[in-house]
Amino acid sequence: MIAREAFSGNSISVKIIINSKKSYLDEHCSRCGSEKRVARKWKEEIATLTGTTVLKHTQIVCMNEECQMEADELLLKEAQKRQDAKMKKQANDELRKVNILLAASKIRKNAPEINS
């Protein structure tokens, strides 16, 4: 664990913990209290401006199958809700773009020609 001391103008010290050694596996499930386990691990390479960055992923699941199924259903519902909101936003953006173009064309038609 790396801890740093931060001091403000009134000499009040605040300890900031940057990296703790506590693992997610040490915590119990917040829904049912069962232990957790690692379901799978994988690495992902992402291209950046300075090369590539390797991300390490770990999927941790509840040992209680019923609890995990409920959690998966909840995650699926949330993902569907986000997808629906994204589709609605795209439709609204397209409609707004069409309305802006219609308004601009009406203004051009009604604007008097300037002869120089």
C-alpha positions in Angstrom: 0.0 0.0 0.0 1.3 3.4 -0.9 0.2 6.3 1.3 1.0 9.9 0.9 0.5 12.7 3.3 -1.2 15.9 2.0 -1.1 19.1 3.9 -3.4 22.1 3.5 -2.8 25.6 4.6 -4.1 24.9 8.1 -1.6 22.1 8.6 -4.3 19.4 8.5 -2.9 16.1 7.3 -5.0 13.8 5.1 -3.8 10.3 4.3 -4.5 9.3 0.7 -4.3 5.6 -0.1 -3.2 5.2 -3.7 -3.2 1.4 -4.0 -4.5 -1.0 -1.4 -3.7 -4.7 -1.4 -7.4 -5.6 -0.6 -8.7 -7.8 -3.4 -12.3 -8.0 -4.7 -12.1 -11.7 -3.9 -11.7 -10.9 -0.2 -15.1 -9.1 -0.2 -18.3 -11.1 0.1 -21.2 -10.7 -2.3 -23.3 -7.6 -1.5 -26.5 -9.3 -2.4 -26.3 -12.7 -0.6 -23.1 -12.6 1.4 -21.5 -15.6 -0.4 -17.8 -15.7 -1.4 -16.8 -14.7 -4.8 -14.6 -16.4 -7.4 -12.7 -15.6 -10.5 -14.7 -16.7 -13.6 -12.2 -15.7 -16.2 -9.2 -13.5 -16.9 -8.2 -11.9 -20.2 -5.9 -9.3 -21.7 -6.9 -6.6 -24.2 -4.5 -4.5 -26.3 -5.7 -1.0 -27.1 -3.9 1.2 -29.7 -2.9 4.6 -28.3 -1.0 7.6 -29.8 2.2 6.4 -28.2 1.9 2.6 -29.0 -0.3 0.1 -27.3 -1.7 -0.3 -23.8 -2.4 -3.7 -22.3 -5.5 -3.9 -20.1 -5.9 -6.9 -17.8 -9.5 -7.9 -17.1 -10.8 -10.2 -14.4 -14.4 -11.3 -14.2 -15.4 -12.0 -10.6 -18.7 -13.8 -9.9 -20.7 -14.9 -6.9 -20.4 -18.5 -5.8 -24.2 -18.7 -5.3 -25.6 -19.5 -8.8 -29.1 -18.1 -8.1 -27.7 -14.8 -6.9 -25.3 -14.6 -9.9 -28.2 -15.3 -12.3 -30.2 -12.5 -10.7 -27.2 -10.2 -11.0 -26.7 -11.2 -14.7 -30.3 -10.5 -15.4 -30.0 -7.1 -13.8 -26.9 -6.3 -15.8 -28.7 -7.4 -19.0 -31.6 -5.1 -18.2 -29.3 -2.2 -17.5 -27.4 -2.8 -20.8 -30.7 -2.9 -22.7 -31.8 0.3 -21.0 -28.5 2.0 -22.1 -28.9 0.7 -25.6 -32.5 2.0 -25.8 -31.4 5.5 -24.6 -28.6 5.5 -27.1 -31.0 4.7 -30.0 -33.4 7.3 -28.8 -30.6 9.9 -28.7 -29.5 9.0 -32.2 -33.1 9.4 -33.5 -33.5 12.7 -31.7 -30.2 13.9 -33.2 -31.2 13.0 -36.7 -34.6 14.8 -36.3 -32.9 17.9 -34.9 -30.5 17.9 -37.8 -33.4 17.7 -40.3 -35.2 20.5 -38.5 -32.1 22.7 -38.6 -31.6 22.1 -42.3 -35.3 22.9 -43.0 -35.1 26.1 -41.0 -31.9 27.2 -42.8 -33.4 26.5 -46.2 -36.5 28.6 -45.2 -34.3 31.5 -44.1 -32.4 31.3 -47.4 -35.6 31.4 -49.4 -37.0 34.4 -47.5 -33.8 36.4 -47.3 -33.6 39.3 -49.7 -30.9 39.0 -52.3 -28.1 41.5 -51.7 -26.8 43.1 -54.9 -23.4 44.5 -54.7 
